[in-house]
Amino acid sequence: MTDIPKPITGRCLCGSVTYSVDAEPVWQGVCHCSNCQRQTASAFSTIVGVPSDALTVQGDTLASFKTASEGYQSTTERRFCSACGSPIFSVIESMPGLVFLKAGTIDDISWFEPTAEIWTGSAQPWAPHFEGVARYERIPE
């Protein structure tokens, strides 16, 4: 595994929204919930959880869309670039203090190694799984 760059930096597809995180990730994995499947137009969302107070975002095209979290009395605010449509990060109401970066927006993601899969109960039967990672039918307690 490669060392994690400091700070972690990233951007949307068009470059209108950029970010920097001055902290180590606290979680990295994939989410199979149906909302992530719809947002990514894929079988799952590849995400990196970081402390929200360590995230700095720049750009005037950052927009948001709020959804009910699957199976919980909570919401997820999905932040994206309104110019190019790139999903950038999500904020989950029931998980204060964290933001979940979309791994594909990180400039150097060579260090990423999933440690968990969540919402496997919603996973597509044809979706690949990662060997040696924790799997949770929903969100771990």
Beta strands, then each sheet from edge to edge (+ up, - down):
strand 1: 8-11
strand 2: 18-21
strand 3: 27-31
strand 4: 45-51
strand 5: 55-58
strand 6: 62-68
strand 7: 75-81
strand 8: 87-92
strand 9: 98-102
strand 10: 116-118
strand 11: 134-135
sheet 1: 1+ 2- 5+
sheet 2: 6+ 7- 8+ 9- 4+ 3- 10- 11-
end
